[in-house]
């Protein structure tokens, strides 16, 4: 192993290693936090050997314990840089996973996806997920835990601040940070756009399959906490502070065992980290300012067509949207009964796709366009174009086994190259070669094995849905 020069950061000295033309630093702690508490700054005395990724946050995947380490001490950052001398643009990548699972260690390979020797600094980091990152306990446990519903978001802010303050040490430019994210990662970016501490720390973003829809009101956060504590069967809610992580993992898993549970965790409008006026804040001239690429997959929720029956969609909608399921039910009722069951299922998948993802990417784009910001839009449409497929193409991940017979690796590669070129051009140049959307005319890049730009005269998503996906009372 060839070691890098020692780099001085705000936390202490670090040393990484050289591989495939990158100087790589893995597992640098950017903060520490006690259970359900906000993160705080961390420092160390000796030179830190940043040779392997840090542990992930505890999460409820049954396979997780066998595949990677998990720990309360999980707030670490990974950095890939072509040179520690320079002033290169920076990517800060926020992983998805329904705010329930995931980790930055998934992307520590060079030569795939975006990491192919391009002139920018790539950064990934771990943040707290599930009950550890987003269970709202402020009212039950007092001021010490007042940010508990947003601790995962505060972790993201801490990572953003850390790389902003240490960019120069790794050859990066703190004024050219592009935050990228897919699914919960994109929804995280939406929250960062309205969070008080972060909106001025980045000025460009790429969002895939997400906007501002995961911010939930206090009443919904209370109800989620109430339901989770019931699963734990606690006589005293304070016992959650000392209960073993394995017990929390099992409860988290039981709480989220439904395939339609992906809205249970996420940022909270607690009037501390995120204001209750967030809907107005994002539309305000004082709101986040920057350039955006925002897109989604054509058939986001088409996964349900592989295992759900026609009569199950009302239950799925109720689990996903809570009181907002009435919007889905209204659209379900418009579907003709004179079509095949498969066609009815696909139409219901389309409705869920819109209300879970597509509607909200268009809504956020519309808000930013109305404010005069630079916005480019895309739709990933290589069949079956399911949720996450644009990222499978971009990062050259394996195609799910159940779909290998209906997907061409060659076409996936072509679509991935289109996406990669889009990301790279935007990160380096802060603009793209195809037209951005404006108040006067919107455009969309439709991506298959080839790409074409179309005028977007009529939005191809249902728009009659609230900004907040799930409402529980």
N, C-alpha and C positions, 0 to 999 in steps of 0.2 A: 504493500500500500504506500502510495506517495502522499505525504501529508502536505497540507496547505501552509502558508504563512499563518502566524497567529493573528487573529483579528480582535480588536478591542470593541466591545459593545457597551451599552449602558448597564448591562447586567454583570459583565465581566469579560474575561478573555476566552475566545473559543478557537479551536483548530479543527478543520475538516480534512477531507481527502480529495484527491484528484481522480476523476474517472470519465472516460469518453469525452474529453474536452471541457468538462465542467469542474468547478470547485464546488464541492458538495458539503453541506453542513446539516447534520440530521439530529433531531431531538434537542434543540436548544430551548431551555425553559424561558418562556416570555412572561410568565406570571405563575402565581400559586393561589390556591383557594381552599378553604375548609368547606365541608359539605353544606350546600344550600346558601353559601355566602358569596359575596362579590369577589372577583379576583383582585390580587394586590401585587405590587412590583416584587421581583425576586432578584437577588444578587448572589454571586459566588466569588470565592477567593482564588482558588487554583484555576489554571487554564482548563477549560472544559473540552474534553475530547468528543467532538460531535460526530461520531462514527455510525450511530444506528438510531432509527426512529424511536421516539418516546412511546410510552404506553397510551392506549386509547382510553377514553372515558368508559366507565362501566356501561354496558348495553345489553339488551335482552336476547340477542341472537343466541340460539342454542349452540351453534358451532363456534361462536366468537372466542370462547375461552381456549379452544384448541388451536386457533389460528394466530392469535396475537395476544399480547399482554394487555390487561386492563388495570387501571389504578385510579385512586382519587387524585393522585399527582399526575395529571394527564395533559397539562397545558404546555405544549412544546411546539416548535416551529421547525420546518425543513426548508433549506435554501439551496437552490441550484443557480450558480452564476458562471458565465463564461470567463469573467475576470473580476477580481476585487478592486481593480483600478479602472475607473470609468464613470459614466453617468448614464446608465442604461435604463430603459423603461422597466417597470416591475409588474408582474402578475401576482395578485393575491387570490388564491383559489380557495373557495369555501365549499366543502363537500356537501352533498345531499344525503338523504337517508331518512326523510320524514321527520326530522328532528328527533329521531329515535336511535339511529346507529350511524356508523361510518368512522373514517379515520384518514388522516393525511398519509399514512404509510401505504395506502393503495397506489399512490403515484410516486414511487421512488425509483422508477426505471427511466433511463435516458434512451433516446432513440425512438420513442413512441409518442403519438399525439402531438402536443405542442413542443415537447422536449427533443428537438432535433437540431440543436446547435444554433438556434435563432438568437439574435442579439438582444436578449432581455433576461432579466432575473426572474426566476420562478420561485414562488413561495407557497407552501402549504402548511397548515397548522391544525392542531386538534382543539376542539371546543367541547364543552359539556352538552350532552344530549339527554333526551328522555326526562325522567323524573329528576335527574341530577342537574339538568340545565334549565328546565322550564316548568317545574311544579311551583305554583304560586302559594307561598306560605306566609307572606307578610302579615296578614291579618291574624292568623292563628298563632304565630310565634314571635311577633314583635319586630321592632326596627332593625335588629341585627340581620333579619332575613327578608327585609322589605323589597329587595331586588330579586328574590329567588325565582320569580316568574320570567326573568330576563337574564339570568346568569349566563346562559349560553350566548346570548347577544353581547353581554358585557365581556365575555371571553373573546369574542370576535373583535370587539372594539379595542381590547387590550392588545391583541395581535396586530391589528391595524396601526395602532399607536407605536408599537414596538418597531415594526418595519419602517414606519414613517421616520422615526427617530434614528434608526440604524441603517437606513438605506445606503448611505455613502460608504459605510464600512464594507459593504458587499458589492460595490460597483453599481449601485442603483441610484435612481433619481426620485426623491420623495415627492416631486411635483408631477410625476408621470406614473402614478399607481393606477392600474386597472384591476378592479375587483371582478372576478368571474365566479359563477356558480350555477349549478343545475338543480332543479326541483327545490328541496329545502335550502340549498345553497343560494338559489336565485331569490327565494322568499326572504332569506337572511339579508340579501342585498337591499331588498325593498324596505326591510326594517332599519337597516343602517342609513338609508336615505332620510328617514324621519327621526332617527335617534339623535338626541341633543349633542352627544359627544363626538359623533363620527361623521356627520354630514359634510364637514369641511376637510376631511382627511383623504378623500379620493375624488377624482373628477372625471373618471370614465368607468364604465361597467359593461359587462356582458352577462345577460340573464337568459337562461334556458329554462322554460317551463315554470315560470314563477314571477310574481310581482309583489304586491303589498298585501295579498289576501290572507296571510297567516297571522297577522296581528289580531289578537282577540281582546274583547272588552273585559273589564273586571268581573262582571257577572258570569261570563262564560268561564273565565279562569277559576273562579270560586267553585263553580259546578264541577269542573274537571278534577279539582283537588278533592272535593267532597266524594266523588266517585272513586278516586284512587285510594283514599284513606279507607273507604269501605272495603275495597279489595284486600287491603292490608289487615283488616279486622283489628284496628288499634283501638284500645279503650281511651288512650291519651295520645293526642296528635304529636306531643313532644317526643314520644318514643321514636318517631321517625328520624330523629337526630342521631340515634345510637344503634339503630337496627342494622344488622349485618347486610353488606352489599349483595350477597347471594339471595337474601330474602327480598330485597328491593328489586333485584333482577327478575326473580320469578313473578313478583307482583306486577312489574312493568310488562313482562311478557304476557301475563294473563289479561292485563288491562288492554293491551294492544293486539290480542290474538286474532281479531277479525281482520280480514283483508281490506276492510273499509275503515280502518282505524287511523289513517294517516293524518288526520286533522287534530288529534288529541293534544299534541304538544306544539309549542311555538311561542313567539314573542307576545308580551302582554302590554296593553296600553295602561301602565301603572302610574302614570303622571310623575314618574321619576326618571326612568330610562327613555320611555316613549310617552308622549303626551296623549291625553284622551282626544285631542284635536288633530290627530295624525292625518285624518282624511283631508282636512283643510290645509294642514302644514305642507303636504306634498304638492298642493296646488298653488301655494303662495309664492310670490316673487322672492321671499326670503328663504324658500325651500332649497333643497339640494340642487346644485347646478353642475352640469357636466354633459358628456356625450355618452350615448347608450346604443348598444346592439341588443335587441330583445327578440326572442323567438320561441317557438314551441313545436311539438310534433303534431302531425295531422290527426293521428288516431290515439291520443294520449291514453285514454282509459280503455282502449280496445282489449287490454289484458282480460277484462271481465268476460269477453266473448268466448274465452277458452274454458271457463269453468262455471259461470253464473247462468242460471235459468231466467227466463223472462219474468217470472213472478217474484224473483228475488231482488229486483232492482229498487223497489220501494224501500226495502230494508237497507240496502246499500246506501241509498240516498239519505235516509234518516241517520245512519251512522256517520256519513261523511259531512253532512251539512246541518244536522240538528234541526232547529226550527226553520232553517232556510230550505229544507227539503221540499217545502210547498212549491218552490219555483221549479224544481225538477218534476214533481208530480204533475204540475200544470202542463209541462211540455210532454211528459209521458202520455197524458190523456189525448193529445193531438195526433198520436201515432195511429195510423189505420190498422184495423184488425184484419183487413183483407190482404195482408202480406204474410210471408212465411215467418216462422218463429225466429229463424236466423236473422232475417232482415229487421225484425222488431228489436232483437237484442242489439244489433249493430246501431240502430237509431238511438237506443237508450245509452249505449256506450258513447255515442257522439254527444249526447246531452251532458253526461257526466264529464266527458273530456272538456267541454266548454266551461262548465261551472267549477271544475277543479283547477283548470290550467289556462286554456286558450283565452277565455273571456278576460282573465286578469292580466295576461301579457298585453292584449290589445288595450285594456283600460289604462294600464300604466303608461304605455306608449302614447295614448291619446292625451293624457295629463301632461306629459313632458313636452309633447309636440305643441300643445296649446300654449305652453309657457315659452315657446320659441327655442327649446333645446335641440341639439343635434341627435336625431333618432333614426336608426336603421332597423328594419324588421325582416325576419325570415320565418319560413315555415318548412320544417323537415318532412318530406312527403314520400320518401322511398318506402314502398309497402313492406311490412305492415305499419311502419311509422308509429310504433308504440312509445309509451313514456320511457324516456331514457335512451331511445335509439340514436338520437343525434350524438349523444355522448359516447355510445358504443362505437359509432363510426369515427368520431373525432379521436378518441383515445385508443382505437384499434383493439378494443376488448373482444372477448369471445362472444359469439352469437349464442343466445340460449339454445340448448340442445333441441327443445321442442320446435324450433323454427329453422333449423339448419337446412331442411329440405325445401323451404319456400324462399330462402334468401340466398343471394349470390354474394360470395365474398368479394368478387371483383367489383360489383356495383356498390357494396358497402364501402370499399376502399375509395372509389371515385367520389362518393358523397362525403366521406371523411376528409378527403383532400380539399374539397370545396369549403367545408367548414373550417378546416385548419387554416387555409389561406385567408379566409374571412377574419378569423381570430387574430392571426399574425399581423395582417395589414392594419387592423384597427388598433392593436396594442402598440405597434411601432409608429403609425402615422396619425392615429386619432381620427381617421376618416376612412371611407371606403370608396371604391371606384364606381359603385352603383348608387343610384339616387337615394338620398335620405328622404324620409317622410316630412312633409311640412303641412301647415294648416290648409294650404291651397290644394295640395295633392299628396296622397300617401302612396307608398310603394312597398312591395314585399318581394323578397328573394325566395322563390320556391325551389327547394333542393331535393333532387332525386339523384340518379347516377349522373345527371347533368343538372344545370341550374338555369333558371330564367327569371328575369325581373319583370313583374307585372304592376300595373297601376292598381291600387287597392281602393276601388270606388265604393265597394260594399264589403263590410267586414264579414268574413266567413266564420263567425262565432256568434252565439246568442249573447246579447249584452244586458239583458234585463235581470241582473243578479247583483246583490250588494257587494261592497268592497271586501267585507269580512266573510270568509267562506263558512265558518261554523259558528252558530249561535246556540247556546244552551241556557236554559232557564230552570 
